[in-house]
Amino acid sequence: MIIALRALVRKDLRIFFGDRRAVIMSFVAPILIASFFGYIFGGLGGKTETSKIPILVVDQDNSEISRDVCARLSEDKALSAKPATLDDARAAVKKGSATVAVVIPPNFGAAAAQALFTTSEKPKIGVLYDPSHGAEQGMVQGILAGSVMQSVFKGMFSGRTGQNMLETSLAAIEKSTALPSDAKSELEQMLRSAKQLNERSASGQGGGAAPSLTMPYQIHEEAVTARTGVEYNGYAHSFGGMGVQFILFMGIDAGIGMLLQRQRGLWKRFRAAPLSKGLLLGSRALSSAVIAMVILMVIFGFARVVFGVRIEGSMAGFLGVCLAFSLMTAAFGLLVAALGKTPEATRGLAIFVTLIMVMLGGAWVPAFIFPQWLQKVTMVMPTRWAVDGLDSMVWRGLGFQAAVGPIAVLLGSAILFGVLAVTRFRWEAEG
């Protein structure tokens, strides 16, 4: 039995490696696509230049405050802000050439300053946005809020413009009948102090520089992994995800190959030999698993040499996840052959199912960007466990215990697929 198994496995490996074009595509395709995805998702330690959000700013006020807001938006490292007219901004957002357009209305500076301390109606800043970029729109609004607050407070405490705003706000509070007397008195006292500070700053008695509002905090960024000093490498996730995808495609090809052999009567002749169904199918699964394991090692070897992707976690865990996924892929190929009727009808359906598994498994984009309910659903996908297991071992730097769950799920899936394949496999093609 061992001799027969070795002969059958050796035959499959020779057939695979004998097709030079298929071998090259098995290695080159996942490497090229993984390199592309890794680059656009941050590259080496996030050092790749990230794209800025393109926005347009329509300044219909042209006041000191509105100009300061525009300047702050232009200086923000996350934005690419350009001035525009309202018509041009609306047309650009409609065509998709701009993600968001910010419209500062006339008299915004004066109205915003008055609304800061009084019950005056608050001016409305228009935000035109592409509905397909909701996340970017929320980010722009957050940056805009900080810029407006800093600009309005700066305008209140500097120059003649600020002096006029303070005088107007004082007059409005004195005439107000809606404010309680104690609140009115406290606001008047605060604004008079601000007015005196403004006057001293304007005359050069306050140290020369006008006070302004600044954010009361700084951000200290720290990427957290299991091992200190390890920077996130965007290529690590992309190579794992693309490896999972293309190895599953290889599994489909193995299953379609079995259907072609059955269609030609080869499996009927195999049945005449003194070999069990389990041995024949097992040899096919073993050869597919060996090919899958070789492809994974070559893919990650390329990532290590070219992009510096290291196995930061347990090497044993990494090899365990790779081996378990290879076995699962081999069993998946058997299942395709067992459930399929003809190669032509089976190929399209198998590719569709595989793409769904890959997409929901987080191979294309990390699963954390999915809605919460979908993240829970994807836990039934063995591809999700494969991608998470590789991430844990490669760039998260986790220990072997983090690989136990993925290995168990992948091996369980392999057993399930294998049992279904053996019990449902037909030796002869349907007439």
Protein Blocks (a to p, Z undefined) as FASTA:
>chain_A
ZZmmmmmmmmmmmmmmmmmmlmmmmmmmmmmmmmmmmmmnnpaohlaccdddddddddfk
opaklmmmmmmmmmpmkbccddddfklmmmmmmnopafbdcdddehklmmmmmmmmmccd
cddddddddfklmmlmmmmmmmmmmmmmmmmmmmmmgcjklmmmmmmmmmmmmmpckbcf
klmmmmmmmmmmmmmmmmmmmnopnoopacddddfbdcddddddfbehiacdfklmmmmm
mmmmmmmmmmmmmmmmmmmmmmnommmmmmmpccdfklmmmmmmmmmmmmmmmmmmmmmm
mmmmmnopacfbcfklmmmmmmmmmmmmmmmmmmmmmmpmbfmlmmmmmmmmmmmmmmmn
ommpcfklpcfklmmmmmmpmklmmmmmmmmmmmnopafklmmmmmmmmmmmmmmmmmmm
mmmpcfbdcZZ
